[in-house]
C-alpha cells in the first residue's frame, strides 16, 4: 500500500529546493524556482495523466489541501474529471459577476504589470468610465451594443487617438460567453482588439 500523509507542517516549512514533493494519494507540494509553494493534485483520466492546481500554500494549508485532494478522488470515482469540474465552477462563478467586479479583478491582477504610469492611468480612468455605463450589468449580458455605448462617447470627445480601453462584452470573443476588455483607437476605422479579463 502506498504511504499517504508523508508531509508535515514542519517538513513543508523546511523544504527549499524547487521540485515536487508527494504527500500521497495524488497530492503534491510544488516549489517553484522562485521559492513559491503551491499544491497540485496528480491523477489519471482516460489514460491521460493530469495535474490540477489546488492553491498556494499561503492560502491553502496542509489539512485543507488533503481535503481538496479527497474531494477530487471522490469525483474520479464518480467518473467525473476534477479539472473539468473546477473549470466549470469557475466559469459559472464568472457568469454571476457584474462587469465592475470583473474590471476590478482585472485591475488588481494586471495593473502593476504596465510599466508606464500613463498607461496605468488610462486603464483606471477608462474602466471607471465604462463602469458608469455598464458596471452593474451581469457580464453574461454585456454585448456589442453595450460596448458601443461605452466607446462612442470616447470617439466623440477624445482630443487625440487614445490608448484607451473600454470595458464590454463581444460576441466575437475567443471563447463562449467570456467577459472582455475592448481596446480601440479613436474611431471605428482605427480597428479594435479584445482581451478576456475573466475566465
Secondary structure, DSSP 4 states (H G I P E B T S, - for coil): --------HHHHHH--SSEEEEEETTEEEEE-TT--EEEEEEEEETTEEEEEEEEETTTS-HHHHHHHHHHHHHHHHTT--HHHHHHHHHHHHHHTSBHHHHHHHHHHHHGGG---HHHHHHHHHHHHHHHHHHTTSBGGG--HHHHHHHHHHHHHH-SS----EEEEE-TTSSSTT-EEEEEE-SSGGG-EEEEE---
